[in-house]
């Protein structure tokens, strides 16, 4: 049976050609990989040093990421991008001022063909990185305070909870999901569910996990997804009953980033570079396609960010790694297209 599956899989891949289009080769000193597909366009954060001065900017691109529509200078670093509502994205970053380091949750939108910014500094009491939420209720991680900052119409506050090294955030139903990091070592993580009505805290796993770097609340689905890097697997957690979990083995992969298209989760893995497509709308979620991207490893030394066009199913990949001396790795943005998997996920 295994031989038959492998033969069918190989035949499918031969019938549908993988197309990897390089959108841009990046400056190897860009330390972040801010990228999100929103408003039928690709948003990118950029960084450069000109005449010993740091320059941060935000770009909006169409035509599969190849046409630059608008670009704007940003008064702080552009580290992470998130959808906010139908028209806006959130730009997370920081800048050093006379008051010290200030973090920002700037919003951006396209208006009359140009990017428009609303620069929003966060209180100097907090140093935040990640965002989740809505315009009315916004949440940020605060690693130094081992907690979560909330901004709403009444102001800014630190929630009455304690979470070690809070990282990625997701809001779904009436819960905030937080990736918890118990030390600076990669490989001792947990996931925490926070009830936003009572602020009760519940840890999903009864032991630390082996390399969680991303969480994703899946749309039109009961699951929260996470990839376990050293465990070589995708884990699905029922959001109503976190004790109910399903595991999809991804042998030979090291999951790093996740996104969703239709009824499928797309997993980007490293060492070796691979894209795995897991279908959700079956009794048991199953791996339906796997694509080898190892030939592009020199241009994409890691998968920091993964995003997808909901209309065309084009997948965008971006790396951010400062190469070691003597290595030829360089950071890039690529667009991946392959028609073979789309029907399985619609």
N, C-alpha and C positions, 0 to 999 in steps of 0.2 A: 504493500500500500504506500509506504514511504517513497519507493522508487517511482511509482506512478505519479504521485503528487509532484515530485521534483521534476519529472519529465514534462508534466503539464505546465508547471511554473516556468520552466525554461522556454517552452514553446510560446507562452504568453508574452514573455519579455522580448522574444525575437520578433513577435508580430507588432509590437508597439515600441518604437524607438525612443529612448531617453534623450531629451534635449536639455542640455545645461548651457545657459546663456550668461556670460559674464556681463554684469551691468557696470561694474567699476572695480578697479584695483585701488585699494585704500592705502593711506599712509600707515606704515607699520607702527607708528607711535600713537595711533588712536586707541586709547585704553578701554573704550566702551563699544558696544554694538547696538546703539539705539535705532530701532526700526519697527514700524507697525504699518500694516495695510489697513486704511480707513478712508471712508468717503470715496471709494473707487480710485484711490491713489496710494502710492507708497511714500510714507514719511520717513525721513532719515535725519539723524543727528550727525554732525561732522565736527572735526577738531583739526586744527593745524597751528603751526607756529610760524609767524612771519616777522622778520626783523626782531626776533627775541620776544615777540608778543603773542600771547595765546589768543586764538580766534575760535569762537564757538558759533555754529550756525545751524539752522534748521532748513531742510529742503523738502519740497513736495514734488513728486514725479508721477507722470502717467505713462501711457504707452508701454506697459510692462516694465516700468521703472527706468526707461531709456530717455524719456523726454523731461527735462527740468522745467517745471512750470513756474516755480517761485522759490526764492531763497531769502532768508532773513538772518541777520546777526542776532545772537541771544546774549544777554548780559551775564550769563552764568554757564557752567558746563551743561552739556546735553548728554545725560547718562542713560536715561530710560524713557520710553514713550509708551503711553497707554491710551486706549479709547476712553472717552469720557461720556459723550452722548452722540446724537446723530451728526452733529456738526464739528465737535471739538475733540482734541486730544490733550492729554496731560504730559507736560515736559518736566521731568525731574532732573535736578542738578544742584550745583552749589557754587558759591563764589566767596573769595576772601575779601572782607571789608574792614573798615576801622573798628567795627564791633566784633570782629572775628569771623569765623566761618558761618555763613548763612545758607540754609537749604531752601529750595524753591519748588513750588508746584505750579509752574506757569501753564496757562492754557493757550492753545493755538487753534486757529481755524482759517480756512480759505475764504476771503471776502473780496469780490470784484477782481479775481485773478491773482490776488496777493495774500501772503500769509499775514495774519494779524495776531499779535501777542497780547495777552494780559498777564503781566509779571506779578506773581504772588509769592512774596517771601514768607517763610514760616518762622515763628518765634525763635529767637536765638537760644531759647531753653532746650530746643530739640534739634537733633541731627538725624534726618530721615533719608531714606533711599527709595523704598518701594511704595506703590500706591495701589489701592483698590477702592471701589465704591461708586457713588453717583454724585451729581452736582450738589445734592442736598446733604449728603452724608459721606464724607471722605475719610479714608483710613490710611495711615502711614506706619511703617515699622520704625521703632526707636531702639537700636541695639544697645546703646549705652545705658538706657533706662530699663532694659529688659521688658519692653512693653509696646503698646500701640497708642498712637496719637490719633485723635478724632477731631476733624474740623467740620462744624455745621453752622447753622444760622445763629447759634448762641455763643459761638466762639471756638477756642482751641482747648483741648483737655487731654490728659493722659488717662487712659482707661484703667480702672481698678483691677488690673490683672498682672500676672508676672509670667513672661515667656522668655526662655533662654535664647539669645541670639535670633530674634525674629527676622525672617527673610521674606520670601515671596508671599503675597497675599491674594486671596480670592473671596469675593462676597457672593453668596448664593442663598436664596430664601432669607431667613432671618439669622444667618450665621456668617461669621467671619472665619475663614480658614487660614491658618498661618503655618508656614514651614518653620519648624523650630530647629536651631542648630545648637548643640550642646557644648561645642568647643570650636576652635579654629580649624580643627582637623576635619577633612571631608570624609564622611562615613559614620557619623553618629547623630543622625537626624530623626525627628519625629514630625508629626503633623498634629496641630492643635485646632479644635473647633471651639469657637467662642460664641455663646448665645448672646445676641445683641440686645435682647430684652432684659436678661438677668445677669449677664456677664459671667455666667458659669463657664468654666474651662474644662474641656475634656480632651485627653490625649488619645489619638486614634490607635497607636500601636503599643503593645505591652513591652516592647523592647526597642532600642534605637535601631534605625535602618542603615543600610549599607550604601549611602551615596545618593540622597535625594537632593535635586537641585531645582526642580520645577513642580508646580502644582497647577491644575487647570480644572475649573468647574465647567463641565461639559453642557452645552446647550441642548434643550429638548431631550434630556437624558438625566437619570437619577445619580450619575456617577461624578465623583471627583477623581481625576487621574493624576498619577505621579509615576515617574520612571526611576527605577533603582539602578544606579550606575554600575556598581560592582555586583549586584545581584542579577544583572542581565535580564530584567523583566519590566513589564508595565503592570502597575497595580491600580485597580479600580475600587473605589471606596463608596459605598452607598451613603448619600448625604443625609438621609433620614435615620439610618441605623449604621453608623460607621463600623460596627463589628462585622457587618456583612461586606465581604471583600471578594474580589475575583483577581486572579493572577494570570497574566498572559506571558509565558516565557518567550524571551527574545534571545535565544542562545547565540553566543559569539558577538553580542553587541554590548555597548555601554551607553545607555540612554542619557541624553543631556538636555534636549529641548522638546517641547510638545506644542502642537496646535491641533485645531479641529477643522474638518471640512465635511459637511453633511453628517452622515451616520458613522464617520470614521475618525479615529485619532491618528495623527501622523507623528511619528517619533523619529527625531534625528539623533543618531548615535555616533560615537567616536571610537577609534581604535578597534575595528576598522570603521571608516565613514560609511554610514548606511542610512537610508530612509525606510522605515517600516510603517505599513498601513494596517491598522487594526479596526475591523468592522464591529460596531456595537449592537446593531439591531438584530441580533440573533440570541438564542437562548444562552449560548456560551460565546462571549466575544472571541473573535478569531483573527489571526494574522492572515491577511489575504494577499498582500504584495510586499516585496522587499527589494530595494534597489541599491546596488553597489555604487557608492560615490567615492571610493578610494582613489580613483584616478585624479580626483580634484583636491586631494588632501594638501598639496603644496600651496594651493590658492585659498583653501579653507582649512587652516590648521585646527580649528575647533568650530563647534556650532554654538555660538553664544545666543543667537536670536533666530527664531523661525516664525514666519508669518505667511498667510495664504490669502489669495484673492478669492472672495466668496463666489464671484461670478464665473471666472475662468478656471478656477482650481490651480492656478499657477502658484508654486511654492517658492518663497524667497528665503534665502539663507545668508547669514552674515557672520563673519568671524572677527575676533578681536584678540590678538595675541602678539606680544612683543617678542620677536624671535631671539633665540640665543645666538651669540656670536658665531659666525661661520655657517649658520643655517640659512637656507634659501626661502623659508616660508614667508608668505606675504598674505595680508588680509584682503578679502574681496567680498563683493556682494554678487550672488548668483540667482538666476531664476531657473527653477526646475519645472519642466513640463513633461507630461507623459499621460496619454489618454486612456491607457489600459485599466487604471484603477478607478476611474471616476464612476462608472456604472455601478460598481459594487458599493459605493458610498452615497449615492443619491437617495 
